[in-house]
Amino acid sequence: MYISQELRKKNIAEYLLYMWQVEDIIRAYDCSLSRLRREYISQFDYTDEQKEEMTDWMGDLVRMMNQEGCREKGHLQINRIVIQQLSELNAELLESTKFPFYTSEYYKVLPFIVELRQKKGEDDVPEIETCFNALYGTMMLRLQKKEISTDTQLAIKEITTFIGMLSDYYQQDKQGKLEL
């Protein structure tokens, strides 16, 4: 819980990837708070109070996943809103003439986005979500120690740079320091 709060303040991209991982952890325990408490939360070297706070937080997420129909797949509304906010900011940055480096990076990444959408048959998925899907998928492959092709590594490097720039602009915007 504390991790998510800190990430949300510092890096929205890392926050979103972290929250997607938390969603998957909850799914791995069948959206069962008692299993999460017994098999997952108990393994951390936390105080009893910290364990209770984590249990409460995960309990809230379990309830939301049940209510929002994303027990098996999909993302919580709180996470979809972040994607929407980032997509809107992306559009605003691209419309502005003040961010040529950002626009340049977007056009470097666009062919990868198009290719990924075609491969997955996800033409209706926002471009920014496609980028996060690629980053998350690669993160999962690395955790599983699976091989990642050179082409994929190149695409992920460019997507990482692009999303990093977007994340920085998001933080500036939230602090009132971004002038479009």
Buried (B, 14 or more C-beta within 10 A) or exposed (E): BEEBEEBBEEBBBBBBBBBBBBBEEBBEBEBEBEBBBEEBBEEEEEEEEBBEBBBEBBBEBBEBBEEBEBBEEEBBEEBBEBBBBBBEBBEBBEEBEEBEEBBEBBEEBEEBBEBBBEEEEEEEBBBBBBBBBBBBBBBEBEEEEEEEEEEBEEBBEBBBEBBBBBBBBBBEBBEEEBEE
